Amino acid sequence: MKERRKAKEGKRSGRKERGRGKKKEGGRKKEGEGRKEEKKGSEEKRKGGRKKRKGKRRKERKEKERKGEREGGKKKGKEGRKKRKEVEKKEGGREEKKKREGGKKKGKEGRKEEKKGSGEKRKGGREDKRKGEKERKGKERREGGREERKKTRKEGKKGRKQKKKAVLPPPPPEKMKYIIGIGGVTNGGKTTLTNRLTQALPNCCVVHQDDFFKPQDQIQVGDDGFKQWDVLASLDMEAMVNTVRAWRENPVKFARSHGVNVSHDAKMPDSEDIDILVVEGFLLYNYRPLVDLFDKQYYLAVPYDECKRRRSTRKYTIPDPPGLFDGHVWPMYLKHRKEMEANKVNVVYLDGLKSRDDLYLQVLEDIQNTLLNCS
């Protein structure tokens, strides 16, 4: 039993020793590992320190290099300045030499010029004397001319005053312009009389009122049922007045534009100094702007029966519709004649029943007498 116990105890003690050995070995391993780690940490620290030292050294080197560059640049700048100063001194010396040489040349040239100038001055003095003499003579001549001009001006003024005092001849008389109106009832003989007068009178032109009718589509129909041809509204009276005024401004130009040949009347004295215009129409004396332009006004009158007979035998481009004479033409004639008489238009009445020759001679003689009295 004891042996067994001893064996057991021996086993136990062996186990304990083994365990202790294992513990010691584990501790040793741990210590070895710790030492290894310490070594690694120390090596890493050493490496880090080395890197830092290398970085510091690099920085120091760079700073030294920068300082050296600065110092080198300063030295180079000082050396460059010195070189520049030396070059400037050398160039300044050269320029001074050139100036000196140029001054010498200028001195020589100046002396030459002075010599030339002295000679020229002598010549110039002689020329100045000559010019002075010429100027004096010129002034004397000018003064003499001025005096002569003053005298002539005074004489001219005196002559003008005398001319003004003298009686000037009257200006030549203007060419006389005479406008004649031939108006009256329709078919009263106005156109026939006008054509004969224009052939007999000197420098005579004619204006027909029938040439100033408005277009047919502008003629309105009145209350009587007929187109209103025998009223002022059917005529362009402004254009007619402007035509008469155009003749009055320039009769010669008007005659040429209308193809009228200028003729002279031997029976009338100074017929070259007279221009005549004959205006013919059935409504001449009911438009005040036209009435104011006439110098002489004639009015042809015919009774109702004779007027209607002549109207029926006359052929128009637009024939009269039935009843036009009694319904429109004759009533309008009576109306416009009353208006003319109410306005007291100064007209010479002519009997349209007389023969054409008698009417022509009556009017021609009256016009000739009027023009002779005017001249």
C-alpha positions as CSV (number, residue, x, y, z in Angstrom):
1,M,0.0,0.0,0.0
2,K,2.7,2.3,0.9
3,E,4.4,1.6,-2.3
4,R,1.4,2.4,-4.2
5,R,1.0,5.6,-2.3
6,K,4.6,6.4,-2.9
7,A,4.1,5.6,-6.6
8,K,1.1,7.8,-6.7
9,E,2.9,10.6,-4.9
10,G,5.8,10.1,-7.3
11,K,3.5,10.4,-10.2
12,R,1.9,13.4,-8.7
13,S,5.2,15.1,-8.0
14,G,6.3,14.2,-11.5
15,R,3.3,15.8,-12.9
16,K,3.8,18.9,-10.8
17,E,7.4,19.1,-11.9
18,R,6.3,18.7,-15.5
19,G,3.7,21.3,-15.1
20,R,6.3,23.6,-13.5
21,G,8.7,22.9,-16.4
22,K,6.0,23.6,-18.9
23,K,5.2,26.9,-17.1
24,K,8.8,27.8,-17.0
25,E,9.1,27.0,-20.7
26,G,6.0,29.1,-21.5
27,G,7.4,32.0,-19.5
28,R,10.6,31.7,-21.3
29,K,8.8,31.7,-24.6
30,K,6.8,34.8,-23.5
31,E,10.0,36.4,-22.4
32,G,11.6,35.6,-25.8
33,E,8.6,36.9,-27.7
34,G,8.6,40.1,-25.5
35,R,12.3,40.6,-26.1
36,K,11.7,40.1,-29.9
37,E,8.9,42.7,-29.8
38,E,11.0,45.0,-27.8
39,K,13.8,44.6,-30.3
40,K,11.3,45.2,-33.2
41,G,10.0,48.4,-31.4
42,S,13.5,49.6,-30.7
43,E,14.5,49.0,-34.3
44,E,11.4,50.7,-35.6
45,K,12.1,53.7,-33.3
46,R,15.6,53.7,-34.5
47,K,14.5,53.7,-38.1
48,G,12.0,56.5,-37.4
49,G,14.7,58.5,-35.7
50,R,17.0,57.9,-38.7
51,K,14.2,59.1,-41.1
52,K,13.6,62.2,-39.0
53,R,17.3,62.9,-38.9
54,K,17.6,62.4,-42.7
55,G,14.6,64.8,-43.2
56,K,16.2,67.4,-40.9
57,R,19.5,67.1,-42.7
58,R,17.8,67.5,-46.1
59,K,16.0,70.6,-44.8
60,E,19.2,72.0,-43.5
61,R,20.9,71.3,-46.8
62,K,18.2,73.0,-48.8
63,E,18.3,76.0,-46.5
64,K,22.0,76.2,-46.9
65,E,21.7,76.0,-50.6
66,R,19.1,78.7,-50.6
67,K,21.2,80.9,-48.5
68,G,24.2,80.2,-50.8
69,E,22.1,81.1,-53.8
70,R,21.0,84.3,-52.2
71,E,24.5,85.2,-51.2
72,G,25.7,84.2,-54.7
73,G,23.0,86.3,-56.3
74,K,24.0,89.2,-54.1
75,K,27.6,88.7,-55.1
76,K,26.6,88.4,-58.8
77,G,24.5,91.6,-58.5
78,K,27.4,93.5,-56.9
79,E,29.7,92.2,-59.6
80,G,27.2,93.1,-62.4
81,R,26.8,96.6,-60.9
82,K,30.5,97.1,-60.8
83,K,30.8,95.9,-64.4
84,R,28.0,98.2,-65.5
85,K,29.6,101.1,-63.8
86,E,32.9,100.3,-65.5
87,V,31.2,100.0,-68.9
88,E,29.4,103.3,-68.3
89,K,32.6,105.0,-67.4
90,K,34.3,103.7,-70.5
91,E,31.3,104.8,-72.7
92,G,31.2,108.2,-71.0
93,G,34.8,108.7,-71.7
94,R,34.3,107.8,-75.3
95,E,31.3,110.2,-75.5
96,E,33.4,112.9,-74.0
97,K,36.1,112.3,-76.5
98,K,33.6,112.4,-79.3
99,K,32.1,115.6,-77.9
100,R,35.5,117.1,-77.7
101,E,36.3,116.1,-81.3
102,G,32.8,117.3,-82.4
103,G,33.4,120.6,-80.6
104,K,36.6,121.0,-82.4
105,K,34.9,120.3,-85.7
106,K,32.1,122.6,-84.9
107,G,34.6,125.3,-83.9
108,K,36.2,124.9,-87.3
109,E,32.9,124.9,-89.1
110,G,31.7,127.8,-87.0
111,R,34.7,129.8,-88.0
112,K,34.1,129.0,-91.6
113,E,30.5,129.9,-91.3
114,E,31.4,133.1,-89.5
115,K,33.6,134.0,-92.4
116,K,30.9,133.2,-94.8
117,G,28.4,135.0,-92.7
118,S,30.5,138.1,-92.6
119,G,30.7,138.0,-96.4
120,E,27.0,137.4,-96.7
121,K,26.3,140.2,-94.2
122,R,28.2,142.6,-96.3
123,K,26.4,141.4,-99.4
124,G,23.1,141.5,-97.5
125,G,23.8,145.0,-96.3
126,R,24.2,146.1,-99.9
127,E,21.1,144.2,-100.9
128,D,19.1,145.7,-98.0
129,K,20.2,149.2,-99.0
130,R,19.0,148.5,-102.5
131,K,15.7,147.0,-101.2
132,G,15.2,150.0,-98.9
133,E,15.6,152.4,-101.8
134,K,13.1,150.3,-103.9
135,E,10.6,150.3,-101.0
136,R,10.9,154.0,-100.5
137,K,10.3,154.6,-104.1
138,G,7.3,152.2,-104.0
139,K,5.8,153.9,-101.0
140,E,6.1,157.2,-102.7
141,R,4.4,155.8,-105.7
142,R,1.7,154.2,-103.6
143,E,1.1,157.4,-101.7
144,G,0.8,159.3,-104.9
145,G,-1.6,156.6,-106.2
146,R,-3.7,156.8,-103.0
147,E,-4.0,160.6,-103.3
148,E,-5.1,160.2,-106.9
149,R,-7.6,157.6,-105.9
150,K,-9.0,159.8,-103.2
151,K,-9.3,162.6,-105.7
152,T,-11.1,160.3,-108.1
153,R,-13.4,159.0,-105.3
154,K,-14.3,162.5,-104.3
155,E,-15.0,163.4,-107.9
156,G,-17.1,160.2,-108.3
157,K,-19.1,161.1,-105.2
158,K,-19.7,164.6,-106.4
159,G,-20.8,163.1,-109.8
160,R,-23.1,160.6,-108.1
161,K,-24.7,163.4,-106.0
162,Q,-25.2,165.5,-109.1
163,K,-26.8,162.5,-110.9
164,K,-29.1,161.9,-108.0
165,K,-30.1,165.5,-108.0
166,A,-30.7,165.3,-111.8
167,V,-34.2,164.1,-112.8
168,L,-34.1,160.4,-114.0
169,P,-36.2,159.4,-117.0
170,P,-39.3,157.4,-116.1
171,P,-39.0,153.6,-116.5
172,P,-40.5,152.1,-119.6
173,P,-44.2,151.2,-119.3
174,E,-45.0,147.6,-118.7
175,K,-46.7,145.6,-121.4
176,M,-50.5,146.0,-121.0
177,K,-52.6,142.8,-120.3
178,Y,-56.2,142.8,-121.1
179,I,-58.7,140.0,-120.2
180,I,-62.2,140.0,-122.0
181,G,-65.1,137.8,-120.9
182,I,-67.7,136.5,-123.5
183,G,-70.6,134.9,-121.5
184,G,-74.3,134.4,-121.8
185,V,-77.0,131.9,-122.7
186,T,-76.3,128.6,-124.4
187,N,-76.3,128.7,-128.2
188,G,-76.2,132.5,-128.0
189,G,-73.2,132.9,-130.4
190,K,-70.4,133.1,-127.9
191,T,-68.0,130.7,-129.6
192,T,-68.4,132.3,-133.0
193,L,-67.8,135.7,-131.7
194,T,-64.8,134.6,-129.7
195,N,-63.1,132.9,-132.7
196,R,-63.4,136.1,-134.8
197,L,-62.1,138.3,-132.1
198,T,-59.0,136.1,-131.5
199,Q,-58.2,136.4,-135.2
200,A,-58.6,140.2,-135.2
201,L,-57.0,141.2,-131.9
202,P,-53.2,141.5,-131.5
203,N,-51.3,138.9,-129.3
204,C,-54.6,137.3,-128.4
205,C,-55.2,133.9,-126.7
206,V,-58.4,132.2,-125.7
207,V,-59.7,130.0,-122.9
208,H,-63.0,128.0,-123.3
209,Q,-65.0,127.1,-120.2
210,D,-66.3,123.9,-121.9
211,D,-62.7,122.5,-121.5
212,F,-63.1,122.4,-117.8
213,F,-66.1,120.1,-117.4
214,K,-65.6,117.3,-114.9
215,P,-65.8,113.6,-116.1
216,Q,-69.3,112.3,-116.8
217,D,-69.2,109.8,-113.9
218,Q,-68.8,112.8,-111.5
219,I,-71.9,114.7,-112.7
220,Q,-74.7,114.1,-110.3
221,V,-78.4,113.7,-111.1
222,G,-80.7,116.5,-109.7
223,D,-84.2,116.6,-108.4
224,D,-85.4,117.3,-111.9
225,G,-84.2,113.8,-113.0
226,F,-81.4,115.1,-115.3
227,K,-77.7,115.2,-114.9
228,Q,-76.6,118.6,-113.6
229,W,-74.4,119.8,-116.5
230,D,-75.5,123.5,-116.4
231,V,-74.3,124.2,-112.8
232,L,-71.0,125.4,-111.3
233,A,-70.5,122.0,-109.6
234,S,-70.0,120.3,-113.0
235,L,-67.0,122.5,-113.7
236,D,-63.5,122.6,-112.3
237,M,-63.5,126.4,-111.7
238,E,-60.3,126.4,-109.7
239,A,-58.3,124.9,-112.6
240,M,-59.9,127.5,-114.9
241,V,-58.9,130.4,-112.7
242,N,-55.3,129.0,-112.4
243,T,-55.2,128.9,-116.2
244,V,-56.2,132.5,-116.5
245,R,-53.6,133.5,-113.8
246,A,-50.9,131.6,-115.6
247,W,-51.6,133.6,-118.8
248,R,-51.5,136.8,-116.7
249,E,-48.0,135.9,-115.3
250,N,-46.4,135.1,-118.7
251,P,-48.6,135.6,-121.8
252,V,-45.8,134.8,-124.2
253,K,-45.1,131.4,-122.5
254,F,-48.8,130.7,-122.4
255,A,-49.2,131.4,-126.1
256,R,-46.3,129.2,-127.0
257,S,-47.6,126.3,-124.9
258,H,-51.0,126.6,-126.6
259,G,-49.6,126.9,-130.1
260,V,-50.8,130.5,-130.6
261,N,-49.0,132.6,-133.2
262,V,-48.4,136.2,-132.1
263,S,-49.8,138.8,-134.5
264,H,-50.0,142.6,-134.6
265,D,-52.9,144.9,-135.6
266,A,-52.0,147.8,-137.8
267,K,-55.1,149.7,-136.8
268,M,-54.1,149.7,-133.1
269,P,-51.1,151.9,-132.2
270,D,-48.3,150.2,-130.1
271,S,-50.0,146.8,-130.6
272,E,-46.7,145.1,-129.7
273,D,-47.1,146.3,-126.1
274,I,-50.6,144.7,-125.6
275,D,-51.5,141.1,-124.7
276,I,-55.1,140.1,-124.8
277,L,-57.0,137.0,-123.4
278,V,-60.5,136.1,-124.4
279,V,-62.4,133.8,-121.9
280,E,-65.6,132.2,-123.3
281,G,-68.3,130.3,-121.3
282,F,-71.9,130.1,-120.1
283,L,-71.1,130.5,-116.4
284,L,-68.4,133.1,-116.3
285,Y,-70.0,135.7,-114.0
286,N,-71.2,133.5,-111.2
287,Y,-67.8,132.6,-109.7
288,R,-66.3,135.6,-107.9
289,P,-62.5,134.7,-108.2
290,L,-62.9,134.6,-112.0
291,V,-65.0,137.7,-112.2
292,D,-62.3,139.7,-110.4
293,L,-59.8,138.9,-113.2
294,F,-61.9,140.4,-116.1
295,D,-61.2,143.9,-117.5
296,K,-64.2,143.8,-119.9
297,Q,-67.4,141.6,-119.7
298,Y,-69.9,140.9,-122.4
299,Y,-73.2,139.0,-122.0
300,L,-75.1,137.5,-124.9
301,A,-78.9,137.1,-124.4
302,V,-81.4,135.2,-126.7
303,P,-85.2,134.7,-126.2
304,Y,-86.5,131.4,-125.1
305,D,-88.0,130.3,-128.5
306,E,-84.9,131.2,-130.5
307,C,-82.6,129.5,-127.9
308,K,-84.7,126.3,-128.0
309,R,-84.7,126.2,-131.8
310,R,-80.9,126.6,-132.0
311,R,-80.4,124.0,-129.2
312,S,-82.5,121.5,-131.1
313,T,-80.5,121.9,-134.3
314,R,-77.1,121.6,-132.6
315,K,-75.4,118.2,-132.4
316,Y,-73.5,117.3,-129.2
317,T,-71.2,114.4,-128.5
318,I,-73.6,113.4,-125.8
319,P,-77.1,114.1,-127.2
320,D,-79.7,115.9,-125.1
321,P,-82.3,113.5,-123.6
322,P,-86.0,114.5,-124.2
323,G,-87.1,117.4,-122.0
324,L,-83.6,118.5,-121.0
325,F,-84.0,122.0,-122.3
326,D,-87.3,122.8,-120.6
327,G,-86.5,120.7,-117.5
328,H,-82.9,121.8,-116.8
329,V,-81.1,124.0,-119.3
330,W,-83.5,127.0,-119.4
331,P,-84.4,127.0,-115.7
332,M,-80.6,127.0,-114.8
333,Y,-80.0,129.9,-117.2
334,L,-82.7,132.0,-115.6
335,K,-81.4,131.2,-112.1
336,H,-77.8,132.0,-112.9
337,R,-78.7,135.3,-114.7
338,K,-80.7,136.4,-111.6
339,E,-77.7,135.6,-109.4
340,M,-75.4,137.6,-111.7
341,E,-77.7,140.6,-111.6
342,A,-78.2,140.4,-107.8
343,N,-74.4,140.5,-107.4
344,K,-74.3,143.6,-109.7
345,V,-71.7,142.3,-112.1
346,N,-70.8,145.0,-114.6
347,V,-71.6,143.5,-118.0
348,V,-72.3,144.8,-121.5
349,Y,-75.5,143.1,-122.7
350,L,-75.4,142.0,-126.4
351,D,-78.5,141.1,-128.5
352,G,-78.0,137.6,-129.7
353,L,-80.6,138.1,-132.5
354,K,-78.3,140.4,-134.4
355,S,-76.2,139.1,-137.3
356,R,-72.8,137.7,-136.6
357,D,-71.1,140.5,-138.5
358,D,-72.9,143.2,-136.6
359,L,-72.1,141.6,-133.2
360,Y,-68.5,141.2,-134.2
361,L,-68.0,144.8,-135.4
362,Q,-69.8,146.1,-132.3
363,V,-67.6,144.3,-129.9
364,L,-64.3,144.8,-131.8
365,E,-64.9,148.6,-132.1
366,D,-65.7,148.8,-128.4
367,I,-62.5,146.9,-127.4
368,Q,-60.4,149.0,-129.7
369,N,-61.7,152.2,-128.3
370,T,-61.2,150.9,-124.7
371,L,-57.6,149.9,-125.5
372,L,-56.9,153.3,-127.2
373,N,-58.2,155.1,-124.2
374,C,-56.1,153.0,-121.8
375,S,-52.9,153.6,-123.8
